[in-house]
Amino acid sequence: MAQKSEMFKIIHDQEQEENRDSKEEKKEGGLIKLEPGQSESLGFPNVRALMRPVQEAEVSLARVDQHLVTINEIDPQALSQYSRLATALIVAAIKNPPLKRILIASAHHSEGRTCVLLNLAVALAKAKKRVLVVDTDLMRPSVGRLLGVDTEIGLVEALTEGVAPEATITRVSPIGFDILPTRAQFLNSAELLASGDFPRFIAEIDSYYDFILFDSAPLLSSADASLLILNTHTTIMVVRPGVTTTEQMSKAIAMMSEESLFGVVMNRVPK
């Protein structure tokens, strides 16, 4: 899928540290399924099956990482850039379907990749899109930690124990997006992602979301991201000035085709 890559800048001060559901939907977990033609007969021609996770976690501003600016809304300039990135993805998805599985990648750790992913998820959710975040950084999972939420089950259990999707996915409220977390380090990460269970699981939940965002281990230190590229539609590279060299970024991007790169986010650019 050929498309023009874009550049986005997320500006932060370097001194900083690093519902749409109705009440009825929240009563029980599972999948809402409509028979063919039923949605049209009810007057909702675009309604499709929805995911209702069994688990729900409420985000507290006291526990959420302060770099999740789309949640704490303390940085208007960064907020506008995430809104721009979300809009660019929405437009691209309309023009180039299917474009919903987005890999968020970086060359190394400490570039703010997971924060960028979660901020983007919130921006998409605010745009009324159904969003799932999958924590596929199995060596250093951090989605739950940055959100300040605890879960009892997640991606590893879904793949190794065959747990149903609605039992492993957690609804994050009041923001209104879902997460499929990894609760602890999983050493055989490449083996798990290369198994047939992973693409089968993603295919099973694919139709319930507008966008599925995948976190990953860094491109230059793990083969996991290369495996994820095979199961996603496009990639956003996160680069932090002063952390990633030009040579390192070139090596990381060389691992992808030009068509698979959606754009580059320059993260935590000094004001």
Secondary structure as UniProt FT lines:
FT   STRAND          6..11
FT   TURN            14..15
FT   TURN            23..24
FT   HELIX           25..27
FT   STRAND          30..32
FT   TURN            36..37
FT   HELIX           38..41
FT   TURN            42..43
FT   TURN            45..46
FT   STRAND          50..52
FT   STRAND          55..58
FT   TURN            61..63
FT   TURN            66..67
FT   HELIX           69..72
FT   HELIX           76..95
FT   STRAND          101..106
FT   HELIX           113..126
FT   TURN            127..128
FT   STRAND          131..136
FT   HELIX           143..147
FT   HELIX           155..160
FT   HELIX           165..168
FT   STRAND          170..173
FT   TURN            174..176
FT   STRAND          177..180
FT   HELIX           189..194
FT   HELIX           197..205
FT   HELIX           206..208
FT   STRAND          211..216
FT   TURN            219..221
FT   HELIX           224..229
FT   TURN            230..231
FT   STRAND          234..239
FT   TURN            241..243
FT   HELIX           246..254
FT   HELIX           258..260
FT   STRAND          261..269
//
